Amino acid sequence: MSSMRGIDTPVRQRRRRIFKEVANLAYTSTNLKDDMEALPYKIVDYDESIYWESVYRERSITRERIRLAMGMSLRPENREKPGHLTQGLEGSDIDEKYYEPPLMQVIPSACNACPENEYEVTDSCMGCLAHPCQSVCPVGAISMVKGKSVIDKEKCIKCGKCRAVCPYDAICHKERPCKAACGVNAIKNDRVGRAVIDNDMCVSCGQCMVSCPFGAIADKSQIFQLIRAMQSGRKIIAQVAPAFVGQFGPKVTPDMFKTALKELGFADVYETAIGADMGCIAEAEHYVKEVASGNQSFALTSCCPSWSVMAKNLFPETIDKISNALTPMVATARVIKKEHPDASVVFIGPCASKKLEASRRTVRSDVDFVITFEELTGMFEAKGILLDEIKAMDEMQDATAAGRGYGVAGGVASAIKDCIEKYYPGTEVKIEHAESLAECKKVLLKAKAGKMNGCLIEGMACPGGCVAGAGTNIAIPQAVKEVDKFKAAAGKKLPEE
């Protein structure tokens, strides 16, 4: 699948504009209801709108995006009176609001109802004499009409053989991008062919959202409530996931980023990699005592919530194999609350599914807010903070290279392996890592069949690991380089027991 990731498309510019405007409302609005009602008109200017056939459609989509960015749900489109844009606003104009599932939502008016999966002959067909497309079709679905190939959609079994042999590349495969990006088959159709997310299957990884070229899928945000909490004078401490490096511009060093967060109003900044270090030690011990000893057939890492939710949903027999180690987000939050009992904690990361992880009843007391790098960019923009020009007044130095490496696929397993080799010398370690939910599913199937015995298996929902999360700002290969640099800059290589 080709990827739009890291390209500053109009869809991304729109998303960022919404976050900026919603943050701006929180910072400056004196009459929230009226200002919120006026926003779609401010964002979609009648004279400048060129993207949609209709400025009204664009405003209606913008209204739903604003609701989601305020942490509210979409309005039902199938009712006679869907309610005002600000309906239910009182429930959001507060300084504490947990995410209510569903997190990912398709905005019906924005969905293009793309074809799910079909092959089509384009104008590039030369009507050649060989027409190999016809020869290789196993079901005889291709005929020549007026000298050009035509595929009978009723007969076609979508095997793609015709496309593979066409010498002119004249057959295209149309696939619904959100569905192709979903590794758990959670994207279904409504009665008019628009995408709908099956919430029982969705694991909130957000890969559909970043793959939709129409920007028709969005998730909820807590930026409004976070700003309200900061305004109320509460002490709020940020913890940042290791994938943050490079996400705010090539010139912005970790130390500059920490200073910028303090300028935004956070009392202090911790690295989530501290919690990763703690988890790394715990998972190493678990592997040695349980898996290497033969008590347990294999072990699954727990730091990616989409991966562990998928494992629990689709492979319930693996529940006892998922590590009990706290995820880095929760472990770090507990460290912060121990040191600052009066503080609230915000996790700033690349990840959509962490939003629901933080809403779990067992985690609520630890993590108060979750926002993504993309949402944070909106807060910086609303406040007019230019990160390139910040003078670093702080130092970001508390985690080891092992914990920082958690941001890239394979980093978790290799950190645990390094810990085992250092603290339990002589233990034989077998590690496997899978990235993307489709690959994760394959690995779990193999494990279920007994082909992964003795393995420590790391699963990452996003292809590339956390640096490819739905809330990131930059291209994935660039992000990987930045994390590697940040890892190399750590004072210590491994956490201490």
C-alpha positions in Angstrom: 0.0 0.0 0.0 1.3 3.4 -0.9 1.4 5.7 2.1 0.5 9.4 2.5 2.2 9.4 5.9 4.5 12.3 6.5 3.1 14.3 3.6 1.5 17.6 4.6 -1.7 17.0 2.7 -4.8 19.3 2.9 -6.4 16.6 5.1 -3.6 17.0 7.6 -3.7 20.8 7.4 -7.4 20.7 8.1 -7.0 18.4 11.1 -4.3 20.7 12.5 -6.4 23.8 11.9 -9.3 22.2 13.9 -7.0 21.4 16.8 -5.5 24.9 16.7 -9.0 26.5 16.7 -10.4 24.3 19.5 -7.3 25.0 21.6 -7.8 28.7 20.8 -11.4 28.5 22.0 -10.2 27.0 25.3 -7.6 29.7 25.7 -9.6 32.8 24.7 -13.3 32.2 24.3 -15.6 34.3 26.6 -18.8 33.0 25.1 -18.1 29.4 24.2 -21.4 28.4 22.7 -21.5 31.3 20.2 -17.8 31.1 19.4 -18.1 27.4 18.7 -21.1 28.0 16.5 -19.1 30.6 14.5 -16.1 28.3 14.0 -17.2 26.4 10.9 -17.8 29.8 9.2 -14.3 31.0 10.2 -12.6 27.8 9.1 -14.5 27.4 5.8 -14.5 30.7 4.1 -17.2 31.0 1.5 -14.9 32.7 -1.0 -11.9 30.5 -0.6 -13.5 27.0 -0.5 -12.2 25.0 -3.5 -12.2 21.4 -2.2 -15.8 20.4 -2.2 -18.5 20.9 -4.7 -20.2 22.7 -1.9 -19.1 24.9 0.9 -22.1 23.7 2.9 -20.9 20.1 2.8 -17.5 21.2 3.9 -18.9 23.2 6.8 -21.1 20.3 7.9 -18.0 18.0 8.0 -16.1 20.7 9.8 -18.8 20.8 12.5 -18.4 17.1 13.2 -14.7 17.4 13.3 -15.0 20.2 15.9 -17.3 18.0 18.0 -14.8 15.2 18.0 -11.9 17.5 18.8 -14.0 18.8 21.8 -14.3 15.2 23.0 -18.0 14.9 22.0 -19.6 12.3 19.8 -20.9 12.8 16.3 -24.5 13.8 15.8 -26.7 11.0 14.4 -27.3 11.9 10.7 -30.3 9.6 10.4 -32.5 11.6 12.8 -34.8 14.4 11.7 -33.3 16.7 14.3 -29.6 15.9 14.8 -29.3 18.7 17.3 -27.1 21.8 17.3 -23.4 21.8 16.9 -23.1 22.6 20.6 -25.6 20.1 21.8 -24.1 18.4 24.9 -21.4 21.1 25.2 -21.8 21.3 29.0 -20.5 17.8 29.2 -17.2 18.8 27.5 -16.7 22.3 29.0 -15.0 20.8 32.0 -11.5 20.1 33.1 -11.8 16.3 33.3 -13.4 14.1 30.8 -12.5 10.6 30.0 -12.7 9.2 26.4 -15.9 7.5 25.8 -15.7 4.7 23.2 -16.1 4.6 20.3 -12.8 6.5 19.8 -12.6 6.3 16.0 -15.6 7.5 14.1 -16.4 7.8 10.4 -18.0 11.1 9.5 -20.7 9.9 7.1 -20.9 13.2 5.2 -17.2 13.0 4.5 -17.0 9.4 3.4 -16.5 8.9 -0.4 -18.0 5.3 -0.3 -14.9 4.0 -2.1 -15.1 0.7 -3.9 -14.0 -2.0 -1.5 -12.0 -4.2 -3.8 -12.3 -4.2 -7.6 -10.1 -4.5 -10.8 -10.8 -2.1 -13.6 -9.3 -1.7 -17.1 -8.2 1.9 -17.6 -7.8 4.0 -20.8 -4.2 2.8 -21.0 -5.4 -0.5 -22.5 -3.8 -0.8 -26.0 -6.0 -3.6 -27.1 -2.9 -5.7 -27.8 -3.0 -8.9 -29.8 -1.6 -11.0 -27.0 -4.1 -9.8 -24.4 -2.5 -12.0 -21.7 -5.1 -10.6 -19.2 -7.7 -12.8 -21.0 -5.4 -15.8 -21.1 -4.6 -15.8 -17.4 -8.1 -15.1 -16.0 -9.2 -18.3 -14.2 -12.9 -17.6 -14.5 -13.2 -16.1 -18.0 -14.2 -12.7 -16.7 -12.3 -10.7 -19.4 -13.5 -10.2 -22.9 -12.5 -7.9 -25.8 -15.1 -5.2 -26.6 -14.3 -2.8 -29.5 -10.7 -3.8 -29.3 -10.2 -3.2 -25.5 -10.3 -5.5 -22.6 -13.4 -5.4 -20.3 -13.7 -7.1 -16.9 -17.1 -8.6 -16.0 -17.5 -7.5 -12.4 -20.1 -10.2 -11.7 -17.6 -13.0 -12.7 -14.4 -11.4 -11.4 -13.0 -13.2 -8.3 -10.5 -10.4 -7.7 -7.4 -12.5 -7.9 -5.3 -9.8 -9.6 -3.7 -12.1 -12.1 -4.7 -9.9 -15.1 -3.1 -6.8 -13.5 0.1 -8.7 -12.9 0.5 -9.6 -16.6 -0.6 -6.5 -18.4 2.4 -5.1 -20.3 1.0 -1.6 -20.2 0.0 -1.5 -16.5 -3.5 -0.7 -17.8 -5.4 -2.6 -15.1 -5.8 -0.9 -11.8 -6.8 -2.3 -8.4 -9.2 -0.1 -6.5 -9.2 -0.8 -2.9 -10.8 1.1 0.0 -7.8 2.6 1.8 -9.3 2.5 5.3 -10.2 -1.2 4.9 -6.8 -2.1 3.5 -5.2 -0.4 6.5 -7.3 -2.2 9.1 -5.7 -5.4 10.2 -8.7 -6.6 12.2 -11.4 -6.3 9.5 -13.4 -3.8 11.5 -14.5 -1.7 8.5 -17.9 -2.6 7.2 -20.5 -0.8 4.9 -23.7 1.0 5.6 -26.6 0.6 3.3 -25.3 3.2 0.8 -21.8 1.8 0.7 -20.1 4.3 3.1 -17.6 2.9 5.6 -18.7 2.1 9.1 -16.5 0.9 12.0 -17.5 -2.2 13.8 -16.7 -1.1 17.4 -16.6 -4.7 18.7 -13.7 -5.5 16.4 -11.9 -2.1 16.3 -8.8 -1.9 18.5 -8.5 1.9 18.0 -5.1 1.9 16.4 -6.1 4.7 14.0 -4.5 3.3 10.9 -7.8 3.8 9.0 -7.9 7.4 10.0 -4.4 8.2 8.7 -5.0 6.2 5.5 -8.3 7.9 4.4 -7.6 10.4 1.6 -10.9 12.2 2.3 -10.2 12.7 6.0 -13.5 11.0 6.7 -12.3 9.2 9.9 -11.4 11.1 13.0 -10.9 10.4 16.7 -11.8 12.2 19.8 -9.5 14.6 21.6 -9.0 15.9 25.1 -7.1 19.1 24.3 -10.0 21.3 25.3 -10.3 19.7 28.7 -6.6 19.6 29.3 -6.4 23.4 28.7 -9.3 23.9 31.0 -7.4 21.9 33.7 -4.3 24.0 33.1 -6.4 27.2 33.4 -7.9 26.0 36.7 -4.5 26.2 38.3 -4.0 22.5 38.7 -0.4 21.2 38.6 -0.1 19.2 35.4 3.0 17.2 34.6 3.6 15.9 31.1 5.2 12.6 30.2 6.4 12.2 26.6 6.7 9.0 24.6 10.2 8.4 23.1 8.8 8.9 19.6 8.6 12.7 20.2 12.0 13.4 18.8 11.9 15.1 15.5 8.1 15.4 15.6 8.2 19.2 16.1 10.8 20.1 13.4 14.3 19.1 12.6 15.8 21.9 14.7 13.9 21.2 17.9 16.1 19.3 20.3 14.7 17.3 23.2 15.9 20.0 25.6 14.2 22.7 23.6 11.0 20.6 23.5 11.0 20.3 27.3 11.4 24.1 27.7 8.5 24.6 25.2 6.2 22.4 27.2 7.0 24.3 30.3 6.3 27.5 28.4 2.9 26.0 27.5 2.2 25.7 31.2 3.3 22.2 32.3 4.9 22.0 35.7 7.4 19.4 34.7 8.2 16.9 31.9 9.2 13.2 32.3 10.2 10.7 29.6 7.8 7.8 29.3 11.0 5.8 28.6 11.5 5.7 32.4 8.4 3.5 32.6 9.7 1.5 29.7 12.9 0.9 31.6 10.9 -0.5 34.5 8.8 -2.7 32.3 11.9 -4.0 30.5 13.4 -5.3 33.8 10.0 -6.8 34.8 9.5 -8.5 31.4 13.1 -9.9 31.4 12.5 -11.4 34.8 9.1 -12.8 33.7 10.7 -14.4 30.6 13.5 -16.1 32.6 11.3 -17.4 35.4 8.3 -18.5 33.3 9.2 -19.0 29.7 12.8 -20.1 29.8 12.0 -22.5 32.7 9.3 -24.1 30.6 6.4 -23.1 32.8 4.8 -21.1 30.1 5.0 -21.7 26.3 5.6 -18.1 25.2 5.2 -14.5 26.4 3.6 -11.5 24.8 4.8 -7.9 25.5 2.1 -5.5 26.8 3.1 -2.0 25.8 1.0 -1.6 22.7 -2.7 -1.5 23.8 -4.1 -2.2 20.3 -2.0 -5.4 20.1 -3.0 -6.6 23.6 -6.7 -5.8 23.0 -6.5 -7.7 19.6 -4.8 -10.7 21.3 -7.6 -10.7 24.0 -10.4 -10.4 21.4 -9.2 -12.8 18.8 -7.0 -15.2 20.8 -8.6 -15.3 24.3 -6.4 -18.3 25.1 -3.4 -16.0 25.1 -4.6 -13.7 27.9 -2.4 -15.4 30.5 0.6 -15.0 28.2 0.4 -11.2 28.0 2.9 -9.7 30.3 1.6 -8.3 33.6 4.2 -5.6 33.5 2.7 -2.1 33.6 2.7 -0.4 30.2 5.4 2.4 30.1 2.6 5.1 30.2 1.1 3.7 33.4 4.4 2.9 35.1 5.7 6.5 34.4 2.4 8.0 35.6 2.8 6.1 38.9 6.4 7.4 39.3 5.1 10.9 38.7 2.2 10.6 41.2 4.5 9.2 43.8 6.9 12.1 43.5 4.0 14.7 43.0 0.9 13.4 44.8 -0.9 16.7 44.0 -0.3 16.6 40.2 -2.4 15.4 37.3 -0.6 13.6 34.5 -0.9 14.0 30.7 0.6 11.4 28.4 1.8 13.0 25.1 2.4 10.4 22.5 2.0 9.1 18.9 -0.8 6.8 19.8 -4.6 6.8 19.5 -5.3 3.7 21.4 -3.5 5.0 24.5 -6.5 7.3 24.8 -8.7 4.3 25.6 -6.1 2.6 27.7 -6.1 5.7 30.0 -9.9 5.5 30.3 -9.8 1.9 31.8 -11.0 2.0 35.3 -7.8 0.6 36.6 -5.7 3.3 34.9 -7.9 6.3 35.4 -6.3 7.3 38.7 -2.8 7.2 37.1 -3.3 9.0 33.7 -5.6 11.9 33.6 -5.2 13.0 29.9 -3.8 11.6 26.7 -3.0 13.8 23.7 -1.1 13.1 20.5 1.9 15.0 19.0 -0.5 16.3 16.3 -2.9 17.7 18.9 -0.1 19.2 20.9 1.0 21.0 17.7 -2.4 22.7 17.7 -1.8 23.9 21.2 1.6 25.3 20.4 0.1 27.0 17.3 -2.9 28.5 19.3 -0.4 29.9 21.8 1.9 31.2 19.1 4.9 29.3 20.5 7.5 28.9 17.8 9.5 25.8 18.8 12.4 26.6 16.4 13.1 29.7 18.3 13.0 28.4 21.9 16.1 28.7 24.0 16.6 25.4 25.8 16.6 26.0 29.6 16.0 22.4 30.6 17.6 19.0 30.1 15.8 15.9 29.0 17.8 13.1 30.7 16.3 10.4 32.7 15.9 7.3 30.7 18.2 4.7 29.2 18.8 3.8 25.6 16.7 0.6 26.1 13.6 2.5 27.2 14.0 5.1 24.5 14.2 2.3 21.9 10.6 1.3 22.6 9.4 3.9 20.0 10.5 1.8 17.1 9.3 -1.7 16.1 11.6 -4.4 17.4 12.9 -2.0 20.1 10.9 -3.6 23.0 11.9 -7.2 22.3 15.6 -6.2 21.8 15.7 -4.1 25.0 14.3 -7.1 27.0 16.7 -9.4 25.3 19.6 -7.2 26.3 18.4 -7.0 29.9 18.1 -10.8 30.0 21.6 -11.3 28.6 23.1 -8.8 31.2 21.2 -9.9 34.3 20.6 -13.5 33.6 23.7 -14.6 31.7 23.5 -17.9 30.0 19.7 -17.8 29.4 18.8 -18.6 25.8 16.4 -16.0 24.5 14.3 -16.3 21.4 12.6 -13.1 20.3 10.0 -12.4 17.5 8.5 -9.1 16.6 5.5 -8.4 14.5 4.4 -5.0 13.2 0.9 -4.2 11.7 -2.1 -6.0 13.1 -2.3 -8.3 10.1 1.3 -9.6 10.9 0.5 -9.7 14.6 -2.5 -12.0 13.8 -0.2 -14.3 11.8 2.3 -14.6 14.7 -0.5 -15.3 17.2 -1.9 -18.0 14.9 1.6 -19.6 14.8 1.8 -19.3 18.6 -1.6 -20.9 19.0 -0.4 -23.8 16.8 2.6 -24.3 19.1 5.2 -22.9 16.7 6.4 -20.1 18.9 7.3 -22.0 22.0 10.0 -20.4 24.1 9.6 -17.1 22.4 9.2 -13.6 23.6 6.8 -12.0 21.1 6.6 -8.2 20.7 3.5 -7.0 18.8 3.1 -3.5 17.4 -0.2 -2.4 15.8 1.4 0.3 13.7 3.8 -0.8 10.9 7.1 0.7 12.0 6.1 0.8 15.7 5.1 3.9 17.7 6.8 6.3 15.3 4.1 5.3 12.9 1.2 6.0 15.3 -1.9 7.8 14.2 -0.9 11.0 16.1 2.5 11.6 14.6 3.7 14.5 12.4 6.6 13.3 10.4 7.5 10.6 7.9 8.2 7.2 9.5 11.8 6.7 8.2 12.8 10.1 9.4 11.2 9.4 12.8 13.2 6.1 13.1 16.5 8.0 12.5 15.6 10.6 15.2 14.7 7.9 17.8 18.0 6.1 17.0 19.9 9.3 17.6 18.1 10.0 20.9 18.7 6.5 22.0 22.5 6.8 21.3 22.5 10.1 23.3 21.3 8.3 26.5 23.8 8.3 29.3 23.1 4.6 30.2 22.5 1.8 27.9 20.4 -0.5 30.1 18.2 0.1 33.2 19.5 -1.2 36.5 17.7 -4.0 38.4 
